[in-house]
Amino acid sequence: MNKWAGKHVAVVGLGISNMPLIEYLLRQGAVVSGRDRKNEVEVGERAQTLRQLGVSCRLGPEYLCDLDQYDAVFLTPGIPKHLPEIQQLIGKVPILSEIALVFALAQAPIYGITGSSGKTTTTTLVGEMLKASGIKCHVGGNIGVPLIGEVEHIPANEPIVLELSSFQLELMDQSPHGALVTNVSENHLDVHLTMDSYIRAKKQIFLHQKPDDTAVFNYDDPITRQMAQEAKGQVYFFSRKAAVNPGIYLDEDQIVFQDGAGIVPLIAKQDIGLIGEHNVENVMAAALLAHCAGASWQGIRRAAAEFRGVKHRLEHIATVKQVDFYNDSIATSPARAIAGINSFAGRQLILIAGGYDKRLSFTEFAKVVAEKVKALVLLGQTADQIANAVAEASPAYNQIYRVRDLEEAVAAACRLAAAGDVVLLSPACASFDMYPNFEARGEHFRRLVENLTE
């Protein structure tokens, strides 16, 4: 029986990710109302397309009104769940999401990855490791094309690999068969409000597991190590600092797997295709989850050696006049930017940072900047906060330059850089004060650098 036929459903958020969800619900015979806080002009052609499909639209300030009149409400992941209109629905109307529906419909086992940083790289790597092992899989979630349109047609022998954000996990009452938490650091407090709320959202990736499920945790991260105590299934750890068992760890410069059967050498650290110590962790994490999903050690080794990364993640754009330009626009938190800075040990670094304020602390970031960054170019909403944090960390640091936009930032970085230096866009902030998302910021940076080569 089709549970959605004739049901009145509201879909809140008319961005790209919810369009396939709306199309799915319409195919199932649901009566759909599309909601968005943007007005008709801001939503643009999408509103006209939806109306042509028979979807009524309620746009603008009253987009959350009368939601209690529906049989179900689907929320876009990033909407704050503490809004009064959302809180009033709890216990009255089922509150769902596209990803919850994917879980409900999937026949294949799901392997989910979450964390404050490294999610996309690790998720993509798991997919590559499975493919290199001859296993067909489907990668999605918080990256790529939403799987709602195809999940019912994915057979049970083709694993599903999902990147899952805290926003997607927040209201989940299901967990994947295999769960991985890469790390947890301060992030998204503009939406979650408190660190406890943020951590609670992350935990949903494993709290609903069964005893025959598996969970992978970062042993070196005190928060994720503590999380492992609440896991119901088989627990694996990865670590750069300790010989974990069962799990994967760094033995001098060799990554190895260890369990009750013994030790399996995997790959030398220098043979990994990605740069940065944080990517050593990402490779270890991905290898463990891929192993749990059935990947061979041979396939895991091959993917670890050949994978060169995902766009906007320490992506080398060009070398101009012997200066290397790297795009790390994904670094939307101070912790991610610190990882980016630490990836260039021994190189003189010109850092471009600043952006939308997510209410995160810049204290640790400022210490790293003062110690390791030759010159800091600041823009955006948080420029003053970052400058003040650096001044507090190191009153003698005087290489801070303010600019109005990214174009000026690249021009300033070019003036400051000498042959052999690195210019790194690793903002430590979200992009929403200037760009719709970090991808748009990264693409603008790419165009500006490519113009230099011309």
N, C-alpha and C positions, 0 to 999 in steps of 0.2 A: 504493500500500500504506500502511495506517495504522501508523505507527511506534510508536504508544503502546498498541495493542491487546495486552492481556495482560501489559504491563510493570508491574513493581512500582516505584512512585514514592513518594518521601517529599517532602512539602511542609512546609518549616520556617517557621513563622510563620502564625498563623491570624487575622491582621487582615483588614480590609475588602478590601485590595488583592489578597490571595491567594484570596479566595473565588471570583471569576470564573475564576481559573486552575484551581482544583480542579474546578469544574463543567465546564470545557473538557476536562480530562484524563479525567474520568469519561465524558463523551460519546464520547471517543475509545477507550474500553474499557480504560483503565488501572486498575490496582488501587492505590488511594491510601491512604497513611498520613499523617495530619495531626499535626504536631509543634508544640508551643509551650511556652515556659518558664513561662507562666502556668498556674495550677491550674484545676481544673474550675469552681470558683466564679468565678474571674476571667475565664475564657473565656466563661462564661455560656451563653446559649441557642445560640450558634454551635456549641458542641460537640455538643449534642443534634441540631441540624440536620444536621451532618456525619455523625453516626452513622446518621441516617435515610436519608442518601444512600448509605450503605454504606462510609463512610470510617472506618477505625480511627484512634483518637486516642491519642497518647502525650503526656501533659501533665506539667508539673512539672520538677523538677531533672534528670531523666534524659532529657529530650526530645531530646538529641543522641546518644544511645546507638545503636549498631548501624546507623548510616546506611550503612556500607560494604556492607550486604547488599542494597541496592536497585540497580535498573538506572539510576536517575537521582535526583538530589536537587535540588529547587528551593528556593532561599533567599529569604526576605524581604529587601528591600534593606538595611535598617539593621543586620542582624546583623554583628558584627565578624568579618571573615574570618580574623583571626589566632588565633581560638579553636583549641585543639589538636584538637578533634574535627573541625573544618572542614579544618584543614591536613592531617590524616591522610587525607582523601578525595582530595586532589589527585593526579591520575594514576591513581586507582583507579576512581572513579565520576564520570560527568559531573556537573558542578555548574552548574546553570542558574538562570534567573529568568524571571518573567513577561515582562519586557521583551525578553529574548533570544529568547523564543518569538515575540513580536510581530515582531521583525526577521526571523526565519526564515520566517514565514508571509506577510509583506507582499508584495503584488504592486505596490502603489503606492510611489512614491519617498518616503523618510522624510527629514524635515528636523528635526535635533535641536538643542536649546539647553541649554547647561550654563553654570555659573559660580557664584561664591560669593554673588552677589546679583543681583537683576533677572531671574532665570530665568522666574518665573511671569508677570510683567508683559510681558516680551519675547515669551514663547511665545504668550500670549493676543493680543498685538498682531499677531504674524505671522498668526495665524488670522483676525483682523479685517481685515487688509490684503488677504489672499487673498479673503475673502468680499466685500469692497468692490470687488474686481476681477472679481467674477462667477465665482470659482473655488470649487467645493465642496471642503472639506477636513475633516480629522478631527483634533481636538486632544486630546492625552492625555499619557500617560507618568506623570510625578510629580504631575500634577494631573488632576482630573476623574475620570471612570469609566474603569477599565482597559480597554484596547482588545482584549484577548485574545478576548473573546466575539464581536467583529465583524470582526476584521482580515482574515479570509479572504474576507469578502464585500465588502471595499472595492475598487472597481475601480482599475485602473492610472492613470486620469486624475484621481483625487481624492487629492492629496497628504496625507500624514500628518505632523503637526507634534507633536513630543514634547518635553516638558520632561524632562531627564535629570539626576538627581542623581549625585553622586560614588559613592554606594552602588550605584546601578543600573549605572553604567559600569564599576565596579571589575573585574568578571570578564568583560566583554564581549570578544568576538573579532570583532565586526562594528562598522562605523561607518556613520552615516547618509549619504545622498547629499549632503546639505548640512549642515554642522556650524557651530555658532556657540558661541564662548566669550566670555561677557560680561565677565568679570573673574575674578581669582583673589586671594583674601586668606585669612588664617588662619581655618579653620573645621573643625568636626567632628574635632578632634584627640583627643577622647575615644574615637572609634571608629578613625580612621586611624592614630593614635599619633604620626606624624611628618608634617611639611609635605611632605616628598618623596613620601611614600606618597599623600597627598591629591592632589598635583599629578599624579602618575602615573595616578591614577584618572581625573582630568579629561581627560587626554590621549587616553584610549581613544575619545573622541568623534570624533577625526580620524585616529588612527594607522593604522586599518585601511581608510582610504579608497583609492579608485583614482584614476588620473590625470584621469579625466573628472568627478570629484566637486569640490565647492567647500567652502571653509572660510573663516569670517569671524572676525576677531580684533580685540580692543581694542588699538589702537596705543598708547594712553596708559598701558597697564598693562605694566610691564616683563616680567612673567611671561608674559602672553599674547603679547606681541610676540616673545618668545624662542620660544614654542611654534610660531609660524608657520613657523619655519625647518624644522620636521619634517613639515610638511604635504605630502602627495603630489599634491594637485590644485591647482586655481585658488585663490589666496589673495586675499581682500578685507580691507581694514581699515576701521574707523570711528574717528573721533578728534574731540575738542573742541579740540585744540591744534595739529594739523598738517594740511596740505593733502595727504591721502593719495591715492594713485592706483595701482590702482583702489580706489575706496571712497567712503565718505560722510564729510563733515567739516563743521565749523561755520566758515562764512566770515562773520566778525563776528556778526550775529544771524540769519544765514540758513543753513539746512541745505541742502547741495548734494551731488549725486552726481558723481563724476568718473571717467572711464575714457579709453581711447584715442580715443574719438569726440568727447570734449569734456565740458562741464559742463552738468548739468541742475539748475536750482534746484528745491527740493522744498517747503520750508515755512519760514516765519519762526519763530524760536524762541518768540516770544510767542504764536503761534497754536496751539502744542501744547496738547492738552487736559489734560496732566498737569503737576503742579508738581514742582520740584526739578531740579537740574543732573544728578543721576544718571538722571532720567527722560529728559533730552535724549539721553543715551547710549543708553538703552533704545530710544528711538524710532529713532535712527540704526541701531542693531544690527538691530532688527526690520525696518526698511525694506530693508536690504541682503539679509537672508535671504529676505524675501518677494519681492524682485526676482529673486533666484536661483531661487525657486520658481515664477516666472511672473506675479507680481502686476504690475499696471500702475502707473505713477507716479501716475495720477489716483486709483486705489484706495488707494494708500499715503498720499497726501496727506489724503484724506478720513478714513481711519481714524486717522491721527496727530492730526487736529484734533478728532475726535469722541470718541475713547476717553477715558473718565474714570477708569480704573483698576480694580484688583481688590480685593476685600474684604481688610481687615487690612494694606493697604499704603498708608500715608499717607491713610487713608480719613477724610474729614471726617464726624464723627458728629453733632455739633450745636453750636449757639452758645447758651451759657447765660450771661445777664447780661453780654453782650458779650465772653465768653471762648470761644474756639474750641477744641473737643476733637477731637483726631485719634488714630485707632487705627493704629499701625504695629507690631502684634504680630508681624508677619513678621520684624522685625529681631531675629533670634536670634544675631547676632554683633556685635561692636563696630563692624566696618566698616559694616554695614547701619545701625546706629544713628547713626553719624557722618553718613551720607548723609541720614538723616531730620532730624537737627539742622540740617544745612546747608541744608535746604529752606526754612527759615523765617528767612532773613537779614533783619535789621531788626525782628524781632518779639521781644518778651520771652517767654522759654520756661520753662515748668515741665515738667521731664522726669521721667517715671516709668520706673525701670529696675531691673534685677536679675532673677535667676531661677536656672535650673539651670546648673551649672558644666560647660562643655565644654572646660575647660583652655586657654582662650584668654587672651591678654594684653589688659589694659585700659589699657595705658600711653597709647596715642594717643587712645583714647576719653576718658580722664581729662583730657587736655590740652584737647580740644575742649569738654568739659563746663565746665571752669574758665573758659574764654574766652567761651562763648556761652550758657550755661544760667543763668537767673536763680535757680532753685532746683531741687535734685535730691531726688527722693523715692525711697528705696531699699527693696526687699523681696526676699525669697527667699534662696537658698543663697549667692549671690555678693555680697550686700550689703556685707559687711566688705571683700572684695577690692576692690570698686569704690570704697568710701569711702577705703580706704588709698591706692589709686592716685591719686585726686583730691587727697588731702592731700599726696602726694608731688609731684604736678604743680604744685599751688598751695597752699602752706601757709596762705595768708590766706583761702582760700575757706571760708566758714562756713555756706553755705546747704544743708546736707545734713540730710535728715529721714528717720528710720527708721520703718517701719510693718510690721505683721504680715502684711497681706494686701492684695489689690487694692482691696477696699472701703475700707479705711483710707487707701490711697494716693490714691484719688479724692477722699475727704473732705479730706485734707491739701492736695492740689493746689488744691481749691476755696478753701480758706482763704488760700493763698499767692498766688493769681492776682488780678490787677486787670483792669479793663476794657481790652480790646485785647490781652491776653495770649493765648498758646497753651498748652494743656495737651496734652502729647504722650506717649502710651504707646509707647516705642521701647526695649525692654528690654535690648538688647545681649546677650541670653542666651536659651537655650531655655527651655521652660515646664515641663519634666518634674518639677520639684520640687513643683509645685502643680497642674498641669493635664496632661491627656493629650496635648495638642498646642497649637501657637500659635493655632489657630482657636478652641479652647475659651477660651483666655485673652482673645482679642480679642472674642469674643461676650459674655463676662462684663463686660468693660470697656464694651461698647456698652450692655448692660442697666443698668449703674450710671449711665452718663451720661444715658441716656433717663429714668431715674428722677428725675434732677435737673430735667429739663424738665417733669415732672409736678408 
